[in-house]
Each structure stands twice: as C-alpha cells, then as structure tokens.
Amino acid sequence: MSAPLVPSAELIRRTLDIEVSYTMARMRVLERIEGNPVGIAFRQVGQSGCALMARHFPLRSFNAVIGLRAGDEGALEPLAKWYRDNDVKPVIELVPGYEDANLTQELTRLGYHQTGFHVSMIARPGEVPAPDPAAEVEQVMDAALFEQFLDAYIAGWGISQGEGFRRNVRTWPSLPGWSLFLGRIAGTPAAAAILYVQEGFAYLADAATDPAFRGRGLQNALLAHRLRHAAAEGAEFACSGASFLSTSHRNMVRAGMTLQFVRATWTQV
C-alpha cells in the first residue's frame, strides 16, 4: 500500500505555478494575434501573486488573481484600480494558508466578497486506476485528429464563434508540454481534454463533453488516460481543479485523485 499523499506548502506552490503557467500559455496564443484584440495583459502582485486580464474575453480563468499572500494587502488598491480602469471584474483566489485577516479585510473594504469555493485535487499519476479499455480515447497526433478535437471542444464548451476559435488556437498542438486527448462515442468526436506537464508536475485542464454525449463516462476516461500519460511523461504529481461538489469534482475522486485544498473565490458583487 502506498503512503498517503499529504498536502504541503511545496505542493500548493507547485500547483499554483503550473496553473498560472498553463493559463498564461493559452493567453499568450491570443496575445500574439495582431493588435492584441482580446486585450491580454499580465501583472505581478505582491510577493508572488499574478494578475491576469483579458479585457474583451470574460473567461473566469483569464481574469483572475492567483497567489496572493499575507502581507500583500498594500498591493490590492492599485490592483483594483488597474482592473477598474480596464472595465474588468476579476476573480480573486485565496488559498488556505496564504491568507490572513489583513488581506481579507482589505478586499472587503475594496468591495470584494467571498462568492464561491473551488477545489484543488491531486494524485500520484502512477498510482491511479488504469483506463477502461472499452473507452474510446486517443491522443491527438495529427492535423485530422486535431480538427476532430476542436469539434468536440467547441461543442463541449458551447463556443459560439467556432471558426474564429479554430483560427486562434492552431498552435495548441505545438505548445511545449501540451498533450491533447479526444474521446469518442461509436467513433463520433464527443469529448476533449488537455494535459500540461512542466518540470515533473502535471495539470489536467479544460475537459469538456458535447452535451449530446454527457453521462456516458467520457470524463472519467479522459481523466484516466491523462493521468496514465502524465506518469509516462515522468510527472510525480498531477493536479486539477473544479467547483466544489460539481460533477467534475466527483469524477476526479472516482479517478483516484484526492483533495489538496479548497480555495475561496472573491468577486465584486
């Protein structure tokens, strides 16, 4: 029997680092579009925090503040002004063990309130159950499969401007550390997910299923395949996140992942 995976400050730090690294990689793809029409911007906050902004793309993860620590309260007012001047309402994430009363009191003074919880899950990828051999999941290795991956991704996330999205993400397969996975039902592209590996740590990202195929085990299959691939890539740990008690959270538990921490999300109401 393997030793339990015990949360630690080091694992939390590495989790936050890989989350930010992956999200910034996605955002830089958009930043490189001529004229930066999405309005991508980044800013360091306090001791080790990172503020992300996409002025014309109200995606939660692209307009977030990650990694604030106790002692960073003095950086909050200029940060709030930066977002306000750009007409963006960010999500500010507070991780247990990083926050203190001064930080939360300053957020409250600036008009922010806790409005949700988000779990961080973690696993040793080599110790999780093997993928179900009956599940149709394959790694995207060529242009034809990438088109099918995009079909499933666009349907799963309900992206309204699908052709524009396709044009903007053509470089995804070539991004360092990225692996793309496609799930099928009876041969039809039905689900998509991404694995990002950096310095022996893996992040399971952006899984989505076409609504027509939900409830048929595709997310469990994509989790298992990505965890197995992370192990093959030499990752010692793999993490992911989800809304507390969501279907994604429950699927991660079924896949052998364990709770690492629950972060609080703060927004302006």
N, C-alpha and C positions, 0 to 999 in steps of 0.2 A: 504493500500500500504506500502510495507516495505521500510525502509530507504535505500538510495543508498549505495553501497559498495565502500567506499572511500579508495584509496591506502594510505599506511602509511609505515614508515620505519620499524615498527614492523612486518607488514605483509610481506614485502620484505625479512626481515631477516629470518622469519619462512619458507618462500618459498625456499630460498637458502639452509637452513638447511635440509629440507626434501628432496630436490633434491639430495643433496650430500649423505644423509643417505641412500636413496634408491639405488643410483648408487654404493656406496661402498658395500652395501649388495650383489648386483649382482656380483661385482668384487671379494668379499671375497669367494664366492662359487667357483670361478675359482682359487683363490689363494690357496685354500685347496687341490687342485689336487697335487698329489705327485710330487715334484720337481718344482712346480710353473711354468709349461711350457709356460704359457701365458705371464709371466713377469710382474705380478701385483705389483705395488708399489704406495705408497702414501707419500705426503709431505705437511707439513703445510707451508703456505706462508704468510709473513707479519703479520698483526694484527689478521685476522680471515679467511684468504683465505685457500683453499685446492687445491693441485695439484694432479691429478690422472694420472696414467700411466698403460698402458697395452702394453708392448714392441712389442709383436707378435700378436696383435689384433687391427687393425687400426680403431676401432669404435670411432666415434667422442666423445661420452659421456664418454668413458673410458680413453681418452687422453685430458683432459680439465683442465683448471684452473678456479676456481669459487670463487667469494667472495673477489676479490682484492678491496682495498680501497685507497683513497687518503692518501698519506704518505707511501705506500708500494713500491714506485719506487726503493728503495735501495735493495729490495729482488729480483728484476727482473733479474739482470745479472746472479747471481748464479742459479736462476731457469732455465733460458735459457740454461745455461751450462749443467745442470742436464739432460734436455731433449735432448740436442745435443749429449751428451756423450752416450746416450742410443738410438740414431738414431730415435728419435720420434719428429714429428712436432705437437705440441699441438694446441688446440683451446683455446684462452684466452677470457673469457667472461667479459665484463664490463657492470655493471648495472648503469643506470642513478641515480645520487645522491651519488654514491660511488666513482666516478672517479674525477680526476682533470687534469689540463694541465700537471703537472709534470709526472703523471703516463702515459699519452698518449705520451708525448714527449720521455720518456724513452723506451716505447715499439717501437716507430718509430726508435729510434737510434739503437735498437737491431734487426731491420729488420722485425718487425711485422707491418701489415697494416690491417685496418678495411676491412673485406670482406663480411659481412653479418649482418642480423638482425634476432632476434628470440624473439617471443612474449611470455610473461607470462600471462596466463589467470587465473581468479579466480572466485569463486562463493560461496554463502552460499548453501550448498547442499540440505538443507531442503526447499529451495525456488524455485528450478528449476522445469520445467515441468516433469510430470510423464512419465515413459517409455511407448512407444507404445505397447499395449497388444498383437498386432499381430506379433511383432518382437520375433524371437526365440533366447533368450539369457538366459543362466543359469550359476550359479556359479559352479565352479569345486569343487566337494566334494569327489571324489573317484578316484582310480587309473585309471579306464577305461576312465573316463572323462578327466583326465589329459593327457592321450595318444592322445585323440582327440584334446585337446587344443594344444598340441605340433604339431600335424598335421597341424592345421590352422596357428599356429605361424610360423612354418618353411616355409610354403608356402607363407604367407604374407610378411615375411622379406626376402624371397629368399635366405635362408641359404643353402649353397651348401653341407656342410658336416652334413647332418641332423642327422645321427646316432651318431656321435660324440657329437653333440649338446645335443641330448637326454641324453646321459650318463652324461654329465656335469651339467645338471640342475635338476637332480632327487630330490634335496632337496627344490626346489622352493615352493611346497605346504606347507612345514612345517616352512618356514621362518616367524619370528614374524612380524605381521602387514600386511602380504600379503594376498590378495584375488585374485583369478584368474577367468576370465569370458570367456565363449565360446559362439560365435554367430554361428547360423546355417541358411542355406537356404534349405528348404524342407528336413530337417533332416541331411544334409551334413555339417560337420565341415567346417566353412568358414572364421571365424574371431576370434581373440583372443586379450585380453587386461588384464592389471594388475591394481589393486588398492592397494596403500600402505597407511596405516594410522598410525600416530605416534603422541601421545600427543595432540589429538584433532584437528589434521591437516591432510588432505588427499592429496595424489598425484596420479593423473591419468596418468598411464605410459604405454608405449610400445604397443599401439594399432596397429594392422595390419590386413589386409584383403587379403585373397587369390586373386590374380589378376583375376581369373575366376569369382569372385563374387562381384567385386567392382561396385560402383554406385547403390547399392541396399539398402542403408540405414543402413548397419550394424554398421558403426562407430557411427552414431547418436544413435543407440540403445545401443551400449556398453557404450557410454558416459552417457546416461540417467540412465542405470542400475547401473553403478559405483557411480554416484552422489547420487542416492537413497540409495545405500548400505552405502556410506560414512555417510549419515545422520543417518542411523540406527546404525552405529558404534559410533555415538556421535561426529563426526567431525563438528566443527563450520565452517570451511572453507575447500575448495578443490581447488587445483591448477593444472595446466598442462602447457605444452609449445608446440610451433610449429613454423615452419618457417613462417615469415610474409606473409599473404595473401595466404597461402597454403590451400589445401582442409581441412586439419586438423584444421587450424585456423578458417575457416568458419564454420566447423561443431561445434566447441566449442561455437561460437557465437549463432548458432541455438539452442544449448543445454541450453542456458541461462547463459553462462559464460561471464565475462566482462574483458576487457583489464586491466591488472595491471601495466605492464611496458614493454618496448621494450629494450632488451639488445643488445649491439653491440658485434659481434664476430670478433676477431682479429687473423690472422694467418700469417705465413711466406709464402710469395709468391715465 
